[in-house]
Amino acid sequence: VKHCTYAPGLERAEYRMGLVVTALSALLLLVPLWTLLRTRSGPRTPDRSGHFHNIALPYLFLLPTLIILILFLYYPAVQIMLTSLQRKIFPLPQAKFSCMANYVSLKDDQVYRDSFMSTLQITGLIVIFSLIVALAIAVLASQKVKGASIYRTLLIWPYAISPVVTGVIFLSMFQEGGIGVLNWAIKGFMDLLPNGIANPINSSMADLIPGWPEPHWFKDASLAPWVIVASAVWNLLGFNILFYIAGLQNIPEDLLEAASLDGANQFTRFWRITFPLLSPFTFFLLVTNITYSFYGIYGVVDTLMPSGGPRLATAGGQSGATNVLIFKLYNDSFNTGTQAGIGAAQAVMLFLMVAAFTILQFRFIERRVTYEA
């Protein structure tokens, strides 16, 4: 950053960001030294690995992977970081160095803060429901019934569908004006009920779901996020079910039989034995589902609510209820006339956020993972 944050007359926020960048840079330079010291101080183990007689051969095998990583990961990452320090309007080639001004503008942007909160809420709901529903279905699919392999194969299919196609499917389900399947089914079911039963149900449901029995799924700020959550959970189910079924098949039967002989009922056996032994799979799925919820739902949001969803009351009605971070940064980066530098700053902040969540999970949650029976 050319030491720009230490120049006189800058805002205190930029100066503090410069201190953070300096500290992180210093720590980054110390990583090789820390790795070397840890390797030398660690316990000596017998070397059972193979060796290449030609020292250039292993590097030749790694060359294709290194080329792909440099072209499609490291080089774009460096370019994004450099762009985040510039004032640049897409698609014009001109750019002007602006120090940390793009990051400061994010700090003061109410729309960005609303998008941040919406992302956290939607991510939390997606992860919770996707793991719970997938585990429940996996337990049912693991029962010894005829045609179980066919059921399991069909359950995995939703993961093969792209988020855009998933968005189209749920658009046809939640569409309003008598077109959507869900509203049509709800209204038809309520019309079949006698008034003595239908009226109390309608009055109680109207307090929970605005517009009942024809909810405005895409126009109500309290309902729109649930459409995104439902579509993302359905898209993730196949992936989660696949891993949970694999984990359930690896649980030793003798442990469950011993617990049954000791008087443990089915729920106790599941909670005390099955669920703890699934912790490696749950931890892996937790990390991957959080990453998907931050990055992978762009296609769903863009298909279902291309304007970012219904307006929120904050920020003068400019914030959308489903304007998640990945959707906002894409629109701010690639729409004609937008500030690409601010979009790049958002990309860096999103990366740091996901990295922080991942580190925290490995730091605190992995301790509770049971890798052995």
N, C-alpha and C positions, 0 to 999 in steps of 0.2 A: 504493500500500500504506500510505498515511497515515504514512509514516516510522516504521512500527511496529518495524522491525528495529533501530532505533537506541535503543529504549527500554531502560532498565537492567534487568538481571535475566533477559534472554532468553538462550536457548542460543546458543553460538558458531556453530552451523550456520545458524541464522536470520540472525544478523548478517552472515555471509559471503554468504548469498543476497541480503541487502539491498544489499550492496556491488555484487554482479553486476547487480542490477536498476537500481541508480543509474547504473552505467557504461553499460549498454545504453540507458537512457533518454537519457543525455547524447549518446551516439553517434547515436541516432535523431533528436535535435534538430539535429545537425550535418549530416544527410544532404542537406537542401535546399541548404545552403551549399556542400557538396562538389559537388553536381550543378551548381550555378551556376558555380562556379570552373572545373570541368572543361569545361563548355560554352564558356566564354569563352577558355580557354587552348587548346582543340582547334584542329585545322587548319580553315581556312575552305574550304568546299565550295560550289560553285554551287547555288543554291536552285532545284530543278526541281519542287518540289511545287506542287500546286494550291492555290487560295485560295477561300474562301467570301466572297462579297460581303456576306452577312448574318452578322454575328459570332455571332448566337444560333442559327443553323441547325445547325452541327456539334454544339453542346451538346444540341440537341433530338434529333439522331440518337443521341447517346450516352445519352440519358436512360433508355430502357428497360433497357439493360445496367447502368447505374449503380444503378437501383432494385433489380434482381435481386441485384446484388452486395451492396448494403447490407442487404437483407432476409435473404438466405440465406447470406451469408459474413461480412461485417464485424460485423453486429449479433450473430449467434451467437458469433463469436470473442470479442468483448468480454464477452459474458455468461459464457462459459466461464471466461475469466480472472478475472472477478469472483467466480464461484462457487468457483473454486479457492482463494480467500482466505477462505472461509466454512465454518463447521460447519453442514451442512445435511443432513437425512435425507430421502431420497426416499420418498413424494411430498409430504411436509409443506411448507407454504410458509414456515415459520419458518426464519430463518438468523441466525447470529451471526458477527461478524467474528473471524477467528482468525489473522490475519497469515500467516506462512509455515508454520504448523504442519502443514498437509496435506503440504507438500513434505518436511518433516523426517520425517514418518511414513513416507513412501515410502523415504527413505534407510535407515531401520531395518527395513524390511519384507523378510524373507527370501523370502516368496512373490513379491513384486514383482521382486526380484533374479533369482530363478529364471525368472520369466516373461520378463525382459529377455534372459537368456542363451538361452532357448528361441527367442525371436523372432529373435535374431541368427543362430543356427544354422539355423533353418528358412528364413530369408530368404536366407542364403548358398547353401543347397542349391537353392532354387527358382530363383534367378537363374542359377546356373552351369548347371544341367541344362536350363532352359528355353531359354537362348541357344544352347547346344551342339546340342541336339536340333533346335531350329528351324532353325539354319543348315544342319545336315546334310540335313534334309528339303527345305529350300528349294533346295539345290544339286541334289538329285535331281529335284525338281519343275521345275527350270529347264532340264532336258535337252530336246532336240528330239525328242519322241515324239508319237505320235498321241493326241489327247484330253488334251493337257497342260492346256488351259484348264479342263477338267472336274475333273481332279485338283486343281488349285489352288483351285478354288471349294469343293470338298469339304473341303480341308485347313483352310480359314478358318472353317468352321462351328463348331468348338468354342468360339470366342471369343464367338459369339452366344448361348451357353448361360449362364445365370446361375450364380454360384457355388453357390447352393442346389441347383439341379438337378444340377450337377456332383457335389456331395456325395452326392446320392441315387444317382447312377450308380455311384460308387465304393463306396458302402455296400453295394450289391448285389454288387459284385465281391469285396470283402474280408471279407464277412460270415463269421462262424465257425459251427461246428457242422454242417458239411456243406451249408450253404445258399449260401455264397458261391461265385461262379464260379471264382475263382482257386484256392482251396483244393481245390475239387472237381477242377479240371484237374490240379493238382500231384499229388494223391493217385492219381487215375486213371492218370496217366502213369507214376508209380513202380510201381503195381501191375502194369503191363504189362511192366516190365523183369524179366529173370531175376534171381534172388537174388544171383548172383555179380556183377552190375552194380549192382543197386539198393542192396545193403547198404553198399558203400563210399561211394556217393553220399550215402545217408542219413546215414552217420556223419560225413562231412565237412561236409555242409550243416547238420547239427544244431549244429555249433560256430559257424556264422555266423548262422543264423536259429533262435531259440528255438522249440521246439514242432514243428519240421519232422518230417513233411511236412504238418502241419496247424497252421501258425503262428497264434498269437493276436495278430492285428494290432491289435486295439483294447484289449488288456489288458496287453501288454508295453510298458514305457516305452521300450525301444530300437527297437521297430518302429512304434509309433504315429506319430511324426513323419514317417516315410517315407510313410505313407498320405496325410498332409496334403500333403507335397511332391509326390507323384505326381499327386494330383488338381489341385493348383494349377498344376503344369507343363502338364498336359493342357489346362486351361482357358486358359492363356496362349499355347499353341502357335500357334493361328490368327492371333493378333495379330502375333506375332514373325515367323511365316512370311510373312505379307503384306508386311511391310517388307523382309525379306531378299530376297524375290523381286523386289520393285521395285528394290532396290539391285543385284542381279545383272544385271537387264536393262539397267541404265545403265552397266555397265562396258564400255569401248571394246574391240571385238573385235580391233582392230589391235595393241593392246598384248599381248594373249594370243598372237596369231599371231606377232608379232615374238619373243616369248620362246620360243615353240615352235621357231622357226627357229634360235634361238641354242642350242638343245639342252636347254632346261628341260623336265623331265618334268611330268606333270599335278599332282603334289603341290607341286612348286616353284612352278609358275605360280599355284596357289591361295594358297600361303602368302606369296609375295613380291609378288603383284600383286592378286589378287582380295580377299583378306582385308584388306589395308591400305586399299583403295578402299571397302570396306564399313564403315570405321571411323565415319563419321557416323551410319550406321544403328545400328551396335552401341552407340555412345555414347547415342543417343536411347533405344534399347531398355533399356539398362542403367539409366537414370534411371527410366523408366516401370515396369520390372519390380520395382525396389527399392520404389518407392512402392506398387505393387500388393501386394507381399509384406508390407508393414507394415499396409496398410489393407484390401485387397480380399479377404483370405482369411477374414474373419469368417464369411461364409456357409458356407464349406466346413467350418470348425472346428465351428460350431454345429450343423451337420447330422450330421457324422460322430461327433463326440465332445462332446456338449452339456455334459458335466461337466468339460471341460478335459483329458481324457485320463487314462491311468493315473497313479497317484501316484508321485512321486519320493521318494527317501529323505530329502532335505533338508526343512527347515521342518516337521518332524514329520509328513511324509506329506501335507501340505496343498497342495503344489505339483503341478500337472498337467504331464505331458510335452508337451502341446499347448496349454497355457494361455498363448497368445501375448498380447502387450500389448493389441491391439485387442479381443480377447475378454474379457480381464480388466477393462479399463476400462468396457466396456459392462455387464458383470455388476455391477461395483461402483457403477455410476451409476444403473441403472434397476431393480434388484431392490428390492422393498419392504423398507424398514428399513435399507438400506445408506447409507453416507456418500457423498452425491452430491458433496460438496466434494473428497473424495479422488479420486473418479472424474474430476472436472474437472481436478484437478492432474495426473493421469495423461495426460489428453488433451493438456494443454499440453506436458508432457514428451515425449510421442510426436511432437507437431508439431515441437518444437525438434530432436528427434533426426533426423527425416526431412529437415528443412531443413538441418541440419548435414551430413548425408550428401550432399545435393544440391549444396551449396556446395563441399564437398571434391571432388566429381566434376568440377564445372566448373572448379575451381581447378587440379587436378593432372592429371586424365585427359584433359580436352579439348585439352591441349597436344599430345597424341599423335594427335589426329584429323586425318586427311588429307581436306581438303574439295575439293581439286583434283587432277587426275591429274598 
